[in-house]
């Protein structure tokens, strides 16, 4: 049996833009994706700290070093520019593997720069 475990986290990312008329996803600075271990097109959960909304979508790469966190598609109805969000990626592990697993947690400042 597998258990679902947190594998990646971008903590307190600030949304830089929201574009309603798009096929749907979240664009994330590729440097931040790499730091957290989030792959292009990977499923992610986005939790909006400002209003409590949660949504599931997939990540796409934004320009490296841009600091961009852009909500794309219908999710733009739930998350607005300047909102602070937590982006979570999960994986499935066997219980024995999960006990020793440590997720990659990347803490960001107000400009989406890595501080930890």
C-alpha positions in Angstrom: 0.0 0.0 0.0 1.2 3.5 -0.8 0.7 6.7 1.3 0.4 10.2 -0.1 3.2 12.4 1.3 4.2 16.0 1.0 7.3 16.1 -1.3 7.5 19.8 -2.3 6.4 23.1 -0.8 6.8 26.7 -1.9 5.9 28.6 1.3 4.4 32.1 1.1 4.7 32.8 -2.6 3.2 36.1 -3.7 1.0 35.9 -6.8 2.3 38.3 -9.4 -0.6 38.0 -11.9 -3.8 36.2 -12.7 -5.0 35.5 -16.2 -8.6 34.2 -16.5 -8.7 33.5 -20.2 -6.0 30.8 -20.4 -6.3 27.0 -20.6 -5.4 26.7 -16.9 -2.5 26.1 -14.6 0.0 28.0 -12.4 3.1 29.4 -14.0 6.1 29.4 -11.5 9.6 30.8 -11.9 11.5 27.8 -13.1 14.3 28.4 -10.5 11.7 28.1 -7.7 10.2 24.9 -9.3 13.7 23.4 -9.4 14.5 24.4 -5.8 11.3 22.7 -4.6 11.5 19.7 -6.9 8.3 20.5 -8.8 8.4 19.2 -12.4 6.7 20.9 -15.4 3.1 19.7 -15.7 3.2 18.1 -12.2 -0.1 18.3 -10.2 0.0 20.8 -7.4 -2.3 22.0 -4.7 -2.5 25.8 -4.2 -3.6 27.2 -0.9 -4.5 30.9 -0.7 -3.4 32.3 2.7 -5.5 35.4 2.1 -8.9 33.8 1.6 -8.6 30.1 2.4 -9.3 29.0 -1.2 -7.6 25.8 -2.3 -7.3 24.5 -5.8 -5.6 21.7 -7.7 -3.9 22.5 -11.0 -0.6 21.8 -12.7 2.6 23.7 -12.8 4.2 25.2 -15.9 7.6 27.0 -16.0 7.8 30.7 -16.0 11.1 32.6 -16.9 14.0 31.7 -14.7 14.7 34.3 -12.1 11.6 36.3 -12.9 9.9 35.6 -9.5 6.7 35.0 -11.4 3.8 33.2 -9.8 0.9 33.5 -12.2 -2.5 31.9 -11.8 -3.9 30.9 -15.1 -7.4 29.9 -16.2 -10.5 29.4 -14.0 -8.4 29.5 -10.8 -8.1 33.3 -11.4 -11.6 33.5 -10.0 -10.2 32.2 -6.7 -6.8 33.7 -6.4 -5.9 37.3 -7.0 -2.6 39.2 -7.7 -0.7 40.0 -4.5 -2.3 37.1 -2.6 0.1 34.9 -0.7 -0.1 31.2 -1.5 1.4 27.9 -0.6 2.1 25.6 -3.5 2.2 21.9 -2.4 3.4 18.9 -4.4 2.7 15.3 -3.2 4.1 11.9 -4.0 3.3 8.3 -3.2 5.7 6.2 -1.1 5.6 2.9 0.7 5.1 3.5 4.5 8.7 2.4 5.2 10.1 4.9 2.7 7.7 7.6 4.0 9.0 7.4 7.5 12.5 8.6 6.4 11.4 11.0 3.7 11.9 14.7 4.1 10.1 17.1 1.8 11.8 20.0 0.0 10.4 23.2 1.6 11.3 26.5 0.0 10.4 29.6 2.0 10.0 32.8 0.0 10.2 36.5 0.7 7.7 39.2 -0.5 9.4 39.3 -3.9 9.4 35.5 -4.3 13.1 35.2 -3.6 14.4 32.1 -1.7 15.1 32.9 2.0 15.3 29.3 3.2 
